[in-house]
Amino acid sequence: MSTTVVLVAVALVAVLGGFAIGRMERRWEARRDAVEAFAVTNEPTAGPSATDDISLVGDSITEQSESVLHQVLDPTYKVRVRGRGGYRIAEMEPYAIELATTKPEQVVINLGTNDVLTNWPVDKATAAMNRMVTTFKGARCVYIVTITEGMVSEKDPNQAARATVFNLELRRIAQSHNVKVIDWAKLLRDDALAGSPNGSLTTDSVHPSDEGRRRLAELYKSALDACT
């Protein structure tokens, strides 16, 4: 086979391959656009009053509590939940940006547990929380949830101390942005001091038990109901 024939064959393969890749990219883009359009059109509509449209963003605590959160909040509010297990604050920022596009009237942010569990630098974690709160600056009421300070780990005995420091930073962030705090850490402390009459509120010192999920949802509702 001559050199010219070989070069022509290679050129044809390259051109046809380019066409095929182009078709695949266009199909993928069309599929992505269709999925995004479906997600938008199937989101709950805004509530009838000025505080009814709620966005909840969090990690596995939110993800595992989603059904209970809907049970407690849906009768009163239009609720969107984005919870992803194992995610740090910065990793949830794309979901927060997505939720912000729906223009929620109230927002609850329950993040930071995984930042503490993975010993993520507190300055990076707080910087991400500052950005996230700013993302929702158009909301009427924004709440930051404190994380448990009763973490127990034989491999990492400093977790609880880091959680306490992180909660102090959360309170500073809330004050600087004029947002409110939902104090899950205090509820856990008070329940433990009372002897946990209805059973432990966590299963592993971090994730809520069935009773804990119910109490967490009720804590949210009390805060949301007070927004004016």
C-alpha positions in Angstrom: 0.0 0.0 0.0 1.4 3.4 -1.0 2.1 6.1 1.5 -0.6 8.3 -0.1 -3.2 5.6 0.4 -2.3 5.2 4.0 -2.4 8.9 4.7 -5.9 9.1 3.1 -7.1 6.2 5.2 -5.8 7.8 8.4 -7.5 11.1 7.5 -10.8 9.4 6.8 -10.7 7.6 10.2 -9.9 10.9 12.0 -12.8 12.7 10.3 -15.3 9.9 10.8 -14.2 9.6 14.4 -14.6 13.3 15.0 -18.2 13.1 13.6 -18.9 10.2 15.9 -17.6 12.0 19.0 -19.5 15.1 18.0 -22.7 13.1 17.8 -22.0 11.5 21.2 -21.3 14.9 22.8 -24.5 16.4 21.3 -26.6 13.5 22.6 -25.0 13.8 26.1 -25.7 17.5 26.1 -29.3 17.0 25.0 -29.8 14.3 27.7 -28.2 16.5 30.4 -30.5 19.4 29.4 -33.6 17.1 29.5 -32.6 15.9 33.0 -32.1 19.5 34.2 -35.4 20.6 32.7 -37.2 17.6 34.4 -35.6 18.5 37.7 -36.7 22.1 37.5 -40.3 21.4 36.4 -40.7 18.8 39.1 -39.5 20.9 42.0 -42.3 21.9 44.5 -43.7 25.3 43.8 -43.2 28.2 46.2 -45.5 28.3 49.2 -48.5 30.7 49.4 -47.0 32.9 52.1 -43.8 34.7 52.5 -42.0 32.0 54.5 -43.4 28.8 53.2 -40.7 27.8 50.6 -38.0 26.0 52.5 -34.6 24.6 51.5 -32.6 22.2 53.7 -29.0 21.4 52.9 -26.8 19.0 54.8 -24.8 15.8 55.0 -25.8 12.2 56.0 -27.7 13.6 59.1 -30.1 15.4 56.7 -30.1 12.5 54.2 -31.0 9.9 56.8 -33.6 12.3 58.3 -35.3 13.3 55.0 -38.5 11.2 55.4 -39.0 12.5 58.9 -38.3 16.1 57.9 -40.9 15.8 55.2 -43.4 14.2 57.6 -43.0 17.1 60.1 -42.6 20.0 57.7 -44.7 19.2 54.6 -48.1 19.9 56.2 -46.9 23.6 56.7 -44.1 24.1 54.2 -43.0 23.5 50.6 -39.7 21.6 51.3 -36.6 20.9 49.2 -34.0 18.7 50.7 -30.4 18.2 49.5 -28.4 15.8 51.8 -25.3 13.9 50.8 -23.6 11.5 53.2 -19.9 12.1 53.9 -19.8 15.6 52.3 -18.0 18.5 53.8 -19.3 22.1 53.5 -17.3 22.9 50.4 -18.5 19.8 48.7 -22.1 20.8 49.2 -21.7 24.2 47.7 -22.9 23.2 44.2 -26.1 21.9 45.8 -26.5 25.1 47.7 -26.1 27.2 44.6 -28.7 25.0 42.9 -31.1 25.5 45.8 -30.5 29.3 45.8 -31.7 29.5 42.2 -35.2 28.4 43.4 -35.3 31.5 45.6 -36.2 29.8 49.0 -37.8 32.0 51.6 -36.2 30.1 54.5 -33.0 28.0 54.5 -31.5 25.5 57.0 -27.9 24.6 56.7 -26.8 21.5 58.7 -23.1 21.0 57.7 -19.7 20.8 59.3 -19.8 17.4 60.9 -17.7 15.8 58.2 -15.3 18.7 58.3 -14.7 17.9 62.0 -14.6 14.1 61.5 -12.0 14.4 58.8 -10.0 17.0 60.7 -10.4 19.5 57.8 -8.8 22.8 58.6 -11.3 25.0 60.5 -10.4 28.1 58.5 -11.3 26.3 55.2 -14.5 24.9 56.7 -15.6 28.3 58.1 -14.7 30.0 54.8 -16.9 27.6 53.0 -19.8 28.2 55.4 -19.4 31.9 55.0 -19.7 31.5 51.2 -22.7 29.2 51.6 -24.6 31.6 53.9 -23.9 34.4 51.4 -25.3 32.2 48.6 -28.7 32.4 50.4 -28.6 36.1 51.1 -31.9 36.6 49.4 -33.8 34.4 51.9 -36.0 35.9 54.5 -34.6 33.6 57.3 -31.4 31.5 57.2 -30.4 29.1 60.0 -27.1 27.3 60.8 -27.4 24.1 62.8 -24.7 23.4 65.4 -23.1 20.0 65.2 -22.9 17.5 68.1 -20.1 18.1 70.5 -20.4 14.6 72.0 -18.5 12.8 69.2 -16.7 9.7 70.5 -13.8 8.1 68.8 -11.0 5.9 70.3 -8.8 6.6 67.2 -9.4 10.4 67.4 -10.1 11.6 70.9 -9.9 15.2 69.8 -13.1 15.2 67.7 -15.3 16.5 70.4 -12.9 19.4 71.1 -12.8 20.3 67.4 -16.6 20.2 67.3 -16.8 22.6 70.1 -14.4 25.0 68.4 -16.3 24.6 65.1 -19.6 25.5 66.8 -18.0 28.7 68.3 -17.0 29.6 64.7 -20.6 28.9 63.5 -22.0 31.3 66.1 -19.5 34.0 64.9 -20.6 33.4 61.3 -24.2 33.6 62.3 -23.7 36.9 64.1 -21.6 38.4 61.3 -24.3 37.5 58.7 -27.3 38.3 61.0 -28.6 34.7 60.6 -30.0 32.5 63.3 -28.7 29.3 65.0 -30.6 26.1 65.5 -28.8 24.6 68.5 -28.8 20.8 68.0 -25.7 20.5 70.2 -27.5 22.1 73.1 -30.6 19.8 72.7 -28.2 16.8 72.7 -26.5 18.0 75.9 -29.7 18.8 77.7 -31.2 15.4 76.7 -28.1 13.6 78.0 -28.1 15.5 81.3 -31.8 14.5 81.7 -30.8 10.9 81.3 -32.2 10.6 77.7 -35.7 9.6 79.0 -36.9 8.5 75.5 -33.7 6.8 74.5 -30.5 8.2 73.0 -30.9 10.8 70.3 -27.9 9.4 68.4 -26.9 5.9 67.3 -23.2 6.4 67.2 -22.6 9.8 68.9 -23.1 11.5 65.5 -26.1 10.3 63.5 -29.6 10.8 65.0 -31.6 7.8 66.1 -35.3 7.5 65.2 -36.1 9.7 68.3 -33.3 12.0 67.4 -34.6 12.5 63.8 -38.0 13.4 65.2 -36.6 15.9 67.7 -34.3 17.4 65.0 -37.3 17.9 62.7 -39.3 19.5 65.5 -36.4 21.8 66.3 -36.4 22.9 62.7 -40.1 23.5 62.7 -40.0 25.6 65.8 -37.3 27.8 64.2 -39.1 28.0 60.8 -42.4 28.9 62.5 -40.8 31.9 64.2 -39.6 33.5 61.0 -41.3 36.8 60.2 
